[in-house]
Amino acid sequence: MLRLGGAVILMQADKIMYYLGNEELHPRPLKIFDERVMNFLEDLSRTLRKNPQAQKYADIITFAFWIRKRNIQKKKEKYQSELIRVGRGIVFHIAPSNIPVNFAFSLVFGLLSGNTNVVRISTKESEQYTIIMNCMRNVLGSKADYQVVRENIVVVSYLHDSKITDYFSSICDIRVVWGGNETINEVRKSKLKPKATEVTFADRYSFSILSVKNILAMDEKQLRKLAKDFYNDTYLIDQNACSSPHLIVWKKDKEISKEDCELAKRVFWNRISDEAKKWKLSEMAVMEKYTSACRYAVQKKEVQKLHSYSNRVYVLDLDFVSEETADIRGRFGLFCQVEISSYPEILPLFGQDTQTITYQGIDSRELGEFLVEYGVCGVDRIVPVGKSLDLDLIWDGYDIICSMSRVIWHE
Amino acid sequence: MTDYNNILKVEPFALSKEEKRQFLMKQVNELTRFHYEHCISYTKVLDFLGYDRNKMYSLETLPFLPIRMFKEFEMLSVSKEEVFKRITSSGTTGQSVSEIFLDKETALNQQKTLIRIMGDFIPEMRMPMIILDTERVIRDRNFFSARKAGILGFSLFARDKIYALDDEMNLDIPALQTFLAKHSEKPILVFGYTFMIWQYFYQELFRRGMMLDFSNAILIHGGGWKKLQNLNISVEKFKRGLYEVCGVKKIHDYYGMVEQTGTIYMTCENGYMHTSVYSDIITRRAEDFSICEFEEKGIVQLISLIPRSYPGHNLLTEDEAIILGEDDCPCGRKGKYFKISGRIQNAEVRGCSDTYAGR
């Protein structure tokens, strides 16, 4: 890279594909939740929802609903303050490749916090990319008002090339890396400006807490709903998301007998087994699952018995948990379960790597207070079953708007 | 436990369905109990799967180990001092390797079993033998020992043997011609790995437009079809091609696992692979591991009575096969006969992988 009188000449320019925007970056920070950005998102939402191709993709529609003005307005209210908050400058996003629509979420986070964005998407072709970017292009060109928004959006892709990553890292004020730990370590080799900051989404562990009493009190309709929600948290993405649970903690109240607890488990897993009938089971997934179940039986002292519901649901009984229990990562519908009477019994599970606890029938505030009281380092989200994948402005322990903006202090 | 020599007294392809069932059931229950009591990792898996050592199980309900366990753990049912040989294999994933521990008895039983099975396919127990490979496989420590074990195993049947390829994988045609002339009166055993045969023997002869006279040879090959399938070469084309360059008519493909060396599955004159009484195949459905009907494709489970030094007697493989029938193959051999369909397809992983974490 050469700097000639302030102009930046990028040596690798021919290796970069520009989908939206171009190499000319003029960072012009906006206030957070700028009205023009919110209007643009509302227009984009309508355009996407009307688009017949977009309608085929549940993830695009989820995104379209999320960016509606009404929804964003509600988020904005949480940031009302005397303080003036503006974007920090340029955000360089390294988006995940396997869930295409997340590039769009990452971009929107950057826009809402008032920044100019360079988003690196995967070189793998994806129809979701095409649909979203075509709609964006149309909406951006539709009103003169959106000129300022257009200048804040650059979407690129390039084959893994550390020189290009070096370049974007050297000009950005915030780098956002949707990792895998390996990706994060690789990207960290590229230097940032001294004042620049970084937001990384590393590999995480998640689990669920279910109340035995609550499950036993549910009627059939509620159970079906719970099973459906649980399915969406897990099977929908082959249990591969960082926020998908690997372990079910059964919380027993004092009056719950051993038999009640067994019954609750049976009630729950039978419904999951029914729900999982719609999951597309592959031979490869079955082999992976059976092999890893046997592997954990050898490696992990806490693993006791296997309960299988056809090859769709595998449940491993644990008789205790330790820090290493978090190493047991289920995929394709493999879960551990353990019974507890009180939270201190699962203290080892609240380590730094733990991200999401999904729950049913417990008091989330009480659990949150417990975590603070015991001074644990992990757990960034406590959300009801069914919400494990709901990406939002609070994620992985970051308040994303605050992390990507700065405050102008005035007296 | 039953003396393996008594097992070998049973003719390899003589027992009918019910007789074989009773015979195998007793043996496999014994082996399962033996390994349960002698291999700690195996004990853990069987406890996990709910095995009860006091119960007599049917063949189909006995617990089976996923084959990849041998890549991830040292599975041993004898003390390390008794280990006499280790066999390793490359795996599907390329990097991880199966490691099999043999004591003297198991190693010997592998040879004896191979001799019993092959006795049904070759005219004489000792024949002039051509190995369509390089001797470097035997000398060089870097070669995976599964290929080495195959060559050494089949060399049991050699009276006079020659390696057809030199150290640089060139076909040594003059040496082959001399060897063929010397043994022109006798049937000759030819052995090699499917892909090697195609690449370094067939293609070389074809390129040079040369013919060798293998008309009184019996060719035995193994090691899978994957590489040839990628080149779009079918079983028929393989046979036809070889016939054109060397006139070989008797060609037998075999199937087997390094984890169960010895109990190989030979292809008969009709092109079907056969189970001997010393081993069995079961095909299972992915949905719930229930047993497939005949002619239904399923995941291959292999049972072998040989493994004593490691718990490899009952394995779930990552191959798929179609069992066509039992006891009624036109070739006259009793037992199940089948066709291998290939490996389980590797599905693409959705969700978090290395380029992604967070949702």
Interface residues (C-beta under 8 A of the other chain):
Chain A: P96 S97 N98 I99 N102 S122 W178 G179 G180 N181 E182 T183 F201 A202 D203 R204 I237 D238 Q239 N240 A241 C242 S243 S244 L281 S282 E283 M284 A285 V286 M287 Y290 T291 A293 C294 R295 A297 V298 V303 Q304 K305 L306 S310 N311 R312 L316 L389 L391 W395 D396
Chain B: S41 K44 V45 D47 F48 L49 G50 L65 P66 R68 M69 E72 F73 A286 E287 D288 F289 I299 L316 E318 E320 I344 Q345 N346 A347 V349 R350 G351 C352 S353 D354 T355 Y356 A357 G358 R359
